[in-house]
Amino acid sequence: MLMNQWESRWQDGHIGFHLQEVNPILVQYSDELLFESPERVFVPFCGKSLDLCWLASKTNKVLGVELVGKAVQDFFAENNITNSIHQIDKFELFSSKSIDIFQGDFFELKLEQTSTFKAIYDRASIVSLQKAERNKYVDHLISFLEPGGRILLITLEYEQKRMDGPPYSVPSEEIEKLFTPYGTLELLESSEILDERFRNKGLDSLLEHVFMIIKK
Ligand SMILES: C[S@@+](CC[C@H](N)C(=O)[O-])C[C@H]1O[C@@H](n2cnc3c(N)ncnc32)[C@H](O)[C@@H]1O
């Protein structure tokens, strides 16, 4: 999907991925993600997820990255969080007491702008990307993780020929191939989450996979 297509999805309100509650999977596996009591958590492709607020209640600082300005503005406005905005290279950095969001292209984010993290929470990012972009995404993502650091990763798998992405189907074998070079990977759970929305798009199965990755 081209970047400006994300822009129009946000403008048109086509954001079916956005949850009105904190993701129960994050809550369920937070002890594992926050095992080493990290000071900060990194959330790439964060949208306006309420998970940012929940993580901020558990750590000192949450740092998100989101391409679309409307998503970031809506996040701070809808949650009544006072923030300031500074230009940093190709990004607008929206800062608040416990949540900062870099608004811009994640692939342009440099390690010296954020330093590394012990914990990354990644929901619905890889499934936003076409297959050809996923290797580059994982390489870049892993560069923000300290050795021994953890990623809680939530992805989707379905029969790709039945529906065009995003979300794209990213089979668990592909996740294994992408991440195994960097550390250990554990499949924590897989659940059938097919609902009316995706049934109407032609799917008869939609699996949500939850992985914990620990960098070597
Ligand atoms: C499927 S949504 C998931 C949002 C969020 N993680 C959630 O759980 O609600 C993917 C998000 O990634 C953003 N995005 C797409 N490409 C991006 C990029 N290159 N850099 C930063 N954000 C990007 C989109 O604008 C969209 O908000």
The ligand as a Gaussian input file, in Angstrom:
#p B3LYP/6-31G(d) Opt

LIG

0 1
 C       -3.054000      -1.561000      10.609000
 S       -2.676000      -0.022000      11.346000
 C       -2.257000      -0.526000      12.989000
 C       -2.240000       0.605000      13.963000
 C       -1.984000       0.225000      15.421000
 N       -0.787000      -0.584000      15.574000
 C       -3.178000      -0.434000      16.037000
 O       -3.034000      -1.533000      16.573000
 O       -4.275000       0.162000      16.029000
 C       -1.119000       0.364000      10.616000
 C       -0.689000       1.793000      10.865000
 O        0.630000       1.990000      10.358000
 C        0.726000       3.265000       9.764000
 N        1.850000       3.199000       8.810000
 C        1.846000       2.649000       7.570000
 N        3.058000       2.747000       6.998000
 C        3.853000       3.395000       7.906000
 C        5.219000       3.824000       7.886000
 N        6.014000       3.583000       6.836000
 N        5.711000       4.456000       8.982000
 C        4.922000       4.685000      10.072000
 N        3.604000       4.309000      10.139000
 C        3.090000       3.664000       9.064000
 C       -0.645000       3.504000       9.149000
 O       -0.928000       4.864000       8.943000
 C       -1.561000       2.862000      10.193000
 O       -1.974000       3.795000      11.161000

